[in-house]
């Protein structure tokens, strides 16, 4: 992991973010800083050719959420292009406990205080800004997919090693078109001798759930692999636990790291993180089984995210690609 201290660019005089409806305009108008650009080069190099994990410290330590969003947007402006995190385009998501009348919603996902399992996200880069940390719990665990892959191979029988090359079923999570299968097939690890070509994709609850059990039967070796991933990911030689501080920005390469979150306690919004998903010009090429998630496999392309339909995605692709990053 690389830790970098942010240059003194942001503060209480920095303009606040207005509204998601003006996100594209805010992104295009956000100014490029030569000092942040030098930092961005170091961040991208570490994400693509190094550990896949960077913390940028002391970006903004104030209490204004809208100013924090503006700072996050500007930092990301120097690195890549935002992709949506919801079917109705949303580019900055507030990660916080929110009470609802739906008990299921309160127990799962980023709107809850519950733990979140080891997973990758549908983006090249996952970016988390810490506005307020929980008083108790809420630590993030970051795992190197490359180290994890190397470790689990040492514990495998020959049949399990063969199954590592299998294509696992991943739920489309309700995004399948009429007549389309409820799942797509993908390898968990696409290994390579070159770090810049390694790719991993994992979220066990998308592989094993009631819907998937009816649609696809996992072999014993495939289940053994899932168990090994979860067990070996707990080891200190493949990952570490991280407690973000106010003003920290965590960058993760989703293709070479996995992450999880421990349960935390506290009232609504007591723990608040801001999240952006990015594609970027120096990203790696992706394997064909990633097409469902990313829509574009070419290195350096605008890809990933969650979109209501392809026309909307193409509209934002055109808008963001007009913004020169470097």
N, C-alpha and C positions, 0 to 999 in steps of 0.2 A: 504494500500500500504506500502511495506517495502522499505526503502532507505538504500543502503549499499555503502560505499566508497571503491573503488577498491584498493587493496594493490599496492605499487609501483613496479609493475612487467614490465610494458610496457613503452616504450619511443622511442626516435629517433634512438636508436641503435637496436631496435627490427627489425628482418628481414621483408622485404616486401613480400606481396603475389605475386606470379608470374602470374598464368593464370588459368582460370577455367578448362582448359584441364588437369591440374595437381592437381585438387582439392583433389582427394582421397589420393594421395601421400602426399600432404601438410597436410591433416588432420591426417594421420597416423603418420607423422613425428613431428607434433606439440607436444611439450613437456608438460607433466603434472607437474603443480606446486603445492606443498603442501599448499601454501598460498591461491591460487585460489581455490583449492579443498575444503578447509574449507568454503570459501565464497559460492561455488557452493552448498554445503549441505544446507546452509541457504536459498539460492534462491529456490531450489527444494521444501524444506519444506513449504515455504510460497506459492509457486505456487500450490502445490497439497493439502495442508491442511489449508491454510490461505486465504488471500485476492485474490490470483490468479494474483497479479501484483507486480513486483519488479523493482526498478531502481538501476542499478549499476553505480555509478558516477565516473568521472575522470579516465576512462580506458586509453584513448589516446587523447591528445589535440593538436596533430600536424596536418599538412595540407596534408600529403601524403595519398591519397585514398588507394593505395595498402598496405601501412602499417596499415591503419585502418581496411582493410579487414583481414589482418593477425591477428590483435589483436582480432577482432570479432570471427574469426575462432577458435583461441586458447581458448577464454572464453567459447565458445559453446562446444569445445572439452571436457571440464570438466563436461558438463551437459548432453549431448545427442548426437544423430546421425542426421546429416542433411538429409532432404528430398528435392526433386526437386520442384521448383516453376513453371516450364514450361515443355511442352512436350519434348523438347530437353533439357536434364538435365542441370539445372542451380541451384547452391546452395547458391550463394550470389547475391542478386538482388539490383540494384541501384534504389532507389525510388527518382525520380527527374523529373522535367518538361523537356520534350524534344520536340522540334518542329518537326513536320512531315508534309507531304503533305496531310495527312488524317485528315480532320477537326474533324471527330468523335473521333479519337484517342486522339486528343488534349484536348477534353472535358471530357474524362472519364478515370477512373482508375489511377494507380500510376504514369503514364507518363504525367499526366495533373496537372494543378494548381487548378482544381475544387474540391469542397468538395466531400468527399466519405461517403456514408451512413453507418449506423450502421450495423456491420456484424461480423461473425466469419470466420476464415481461416481454410483451410484443413490441419491442423497440430495439434499436441498436444501443442506445444509451439511456439508462434510467437515472434521473437526477432528483435528489431529495434535499430540500432546504429546511433546516431546523429553525422554526420560529419560536416554539416553546416545547421543552422536553418534559416528559412525565416525571412526577416526583418519585415514582416507584415503578420499575419495570420499563418495558418498551424498547429494550436494546435490540439492535439489528445484528444478525449474524451474516457475515459475508464468507462465501466458500468459493475457492478457486475450482472451476470446473475441470481444468487441466490436471491439477494435483489430485482431485477426487477421482478422475478417470484412471490415472496411474495407480492410485492406491487400491481401488476396488478390483483391478485386474489381478493383483497379487493374491486376492482371497477367492478367486473363482476356480471352479472346476472347468474341465474342457467344454462340457455342455453349456455352462453358463457363458464362457467366452464366445462360443458360437452364437448364443442367443443375443449377445451384445450387438451383433450386426442385424438383429431383427428390427422390423418396423413396428413400433408400438402404436396402439390406437389412442388418439387424443380427442376428447369431446370438442365439438364445434361450439358448444355452449349456446345453443339456440340460434347460431348464425348460419345454419344450413338453409339453402334455398329449397323450394318445393321439389320433392323427388330426390334430393341430395342426401347422402348418408349423414347420420348424426355425428360421425367421427371422421377424422383424416388420419393417415398413417405417417409416422415420422420416426426416425432414429432418435435416441436420446443423445448420443455422442457421435459427432463426425470428427474423428481423430485425424491428426496430421502431424508430421514431424516439424512443421513450421507453425509456430505460435500464432502467426498472423492468419492462418487458415483454419484453425480449430474452431468448432461451433458445437454448442450444447443447448438442449431444450428440455425442460423438465418442470412438471407440476403434477404430482401424483394424483391429486383429487380429480384431475381431468382424465386420468387413465383408469382409475378404479373408482367407480361410483355406481349407483343403481342402474342408470341408463346404460353405461358402458358394459356392465356385467351381462345385460341382456343382449347386447349387440356384438360383443367380442369376447372370446375365451382366451385368457392369458395362460401360457404354458407355465409349468412349475419353475423353469429356468428364468422366465421373464419376471415372475414374482420374486425370485431370489435376487435378481438384479435390483429391483425396486427397494427391497429390504436392505441390500448392501449399500445402496446410495444413501438411504436415510441414516444408516448406522455409521458409515464411514464419514459422513458429513459432520458428525459431532466431534471428530478428532481435531486436535489443535494443530496438526501438521498440514491440514488442508484449508483451515478457515480460522476466523477469530470473531469475537463478540465486540460490538462497537456501540458506545453510547454517544450520540451526537450532542454537541453543545450548541447553544443559541448562536446563530450566524454561520454555522457550518453548512457547506454544500457538499453532499456526497454524490460522486459520479461512479456509476457501475457500467461496465461493458456487459450487456445481457447475454452475449455469446460466450463469454469466458468466465463469468461468475454466476452464482446462484445466491439468493438471499432469503432470509426469513426474519420474523419478528416475534419477540416474546410478549406474553400477556402483560398488560399494564393496568394500573388503577388510576382513578381520578374522575373529575366531573367533565361535562361536555367542554370540548375545546381546550382542556387543560394541557393536553399534548397536541401540538399542531405542527405538522410538516406540510410543506408545499412540494408538489411533484410535477415534473415535466418529463415527457418522453421525447427523445430526439433521434433523428437520422442525421448523418453528417457526411461530408465529401470524402473522408478518408476511411470509410467503413469497408469491411471485407465482403467478398462475394459470399452468397449463401447457397446451400444445397437446394435441390428442386423440391424436396418435401417441406420446405419453409414457404412455399408459394402461397398457401392458404392464409398464413398469418401476415406475410409481409408484402404480397402483391407484386413486388419487384425484387429480383435476386441479384441484380448487378451491383458491384462494388461502387460506393459513393452515390447511390441513388436515394431518392425520396421514397421511403417505404416504412412499413410497420404501422402500428396504432390500431385503433378501433373506429370504424366508420359506419354510418348508416347505410351508405351506398357508394358505389364506385364513382359516380359523377361528382359527389361532394369531395371525395378524396382527391380526384384529379383537379378540381377547382383550387383547393388549398395547395396542392403540389405546384401548380402554376404560380400562385401568389407568392409562396415562400421562396421558390427557386429564383424569383426576380431579385431577391435580396442577396447581394454578394457578401460572403462571410470573410474571405481573405483574398 
